């Protein structure tokens, strides 16, 4: 019997992959310590190999880290990366070299949260098919904090203008499908918004 496909259920809209997260960093050496030595990711060996930009592989996705005034995301980046104990050991091993920066890490029940030397937060999760599908190493989501009362309009923008599947959830969250098991999340917050 020939298998039938529900093409509408498989439609990702106008975005098929969350490929890059781009933030400027003022010091490539400190970025290497955090993203490569600490998180255990790999630097792309073919592209952007100079000392003023770095591409760091996270499965099929990447961080792009050009040199410049530090950019700090209003929210956090979700990573799927296996080996929680090894991750904690790596992060502990770089702590002394990153003393005096915003670097920190903390263990939680279902994830490890690490903060880069300039304040970007990364939540690291073990692979979990129920939550992240087939992603065993990658970026399943980027979550942005947005002003209270704006998530519904953000959801409508991605649906109507960008043609990307999106849903507004209770609690003030817009979830936008950016790829297979990948999302942009916009969570309402009463906290003052950073630059």
ChimeraX attribute file (.defattr): number of C-alpha atoms within 10 A of each C-alpha:
attribute: neighborCount
match mode: 1-to-1
recipient: residues
	/A:1	3
	/A:2	4
	/A:3	5
	/A:4	6
	/A:5	8
	/A:6	8
	/A:7	8
	/A:8	8
	/A:9	7
	/A:10	9
	/A:11	14
	/A:12	18
	/A:13	16
	/A:14	15
	/A:15	16
	/A:16	14
	/A:17	17
	/A:18	22
	/A:19	18
	/A:20	16
	/A:21	16
	/A:22	14
	/A:23	17
	/A:24	19
	/A:25	24
	/A:26	17
	/A:27	19
	/A:28	19
	/A:29	10
	/A:30	20
	/A:31	22
	/A:32	19
	/A:33	21
	/A:34	24
	/A:35	20
	/A:36	16
	/A:37	17
	/A:38	22
	/A:39	23
	/A:40	17
	/A:41	19
	/A:42	16
	/A:43	19
	/A:44	15
	/A:45	11
	/A:46	7
	/A:47	11
	/A:48	16
	/A:49	12
	/A:50	8
	/A:51	11
	/A:52	14
	/A:53	18
	/A:54	24
	/A:55	22
	/A:56	24
	/A:57	21
	/A:58	24
	/A:59	17
	/A:60	13
	/A:61	18
	/A:62	22
	/A:63	20
	/A:64	18
	/A:65	25
	/A:66	20
	/A:67	17
	/A:68	14
	/A:69	12
	/A:70	17
	/A:71	16
	/A:72	17
	/A:73	19
	/A:74	16
	/A:75	16
	/A:76	21
	/A:77	21
	/A:78	20
	/A:79	27
	/A:80	21
	/A:81	22
	/A:82	15
	/A:83	10
	/A:84	15
	/A:85	10
	/A:86	13
	/A:87	18
	/A:88	18
	/A:89	12
	/A:90	18
	/A:91	23
	/A:92	13
	/A:93	14
	/A:94	16
	/A:95	17
	/A:96	10
	/A:97	12
	/A:98	17
	/A:99	11
	/A:100	9
	/A:101	14
	/A:102	13
	/A:103	22
	/A:104	17
	/A:105	18
	/A:106	12
	/A:107	13
	/A:108	11
	/A:109	5
	/A:110	10
	/A:111	17
	/A:112	19
	/A:113	20
	/A:114	23
	/A:115	18
	/A:116	23
	/A:117	22
	/A:118	19
	/A:119	18
	/A:120	19
	/A:121	21
	/A:122	20
	/A:123	23
	/A:124	24
	/A:125	23
	/A:126	18
	/A:127	19
	/A:128	13
	/A:129	11
	/A:130	7
	/A:131	11
	/A:132	21
	/A:133	13
	/A:134	13
	/A:135	21
	/A:136	19
	/A:137	20
	/A:138	23
	/A:139	28
	/A:140	25
	/A:141	24
	/A:142	21
	/A:143	19
	/A:144	19
	/A:145	21
	/A:146	23
	/A:147	16
	/A:148	14
	/A:149	14
	/A:150	16
	/A:151	25
	/A:152	19
	/A:153	12
	/A:154	20
	/A:155	22
	/A:156	19
	/A:157	14
	/A:158	19
	/A:159	18
	/A:160	11
	/A:161	8
	/A:162	12
	/A:163	14
	/A:164	22
	/A:165	21
	/A:166	23
	/A:167	19
	/A:168	18
	/A:169	13
	/A:170	7
	/A:171	10
	/A:172	18
	/A:173	25
	/A:174	28
	/A:175	24
	/A:176	23
	/A:177	25
	/A:178	24
	/A:179	21
	/A:180	18
	/A:181	18
	/A:182	23
	/A:183	22
	/A:184	19
	/A:185	27
	/A:186	24
	/A:187	21
	/A:188	19
	/A:189	18
	/A:190	10
	/A:191	10
	/A:192	9
	/A:193	10
	/A:194	8
	/A:195	7
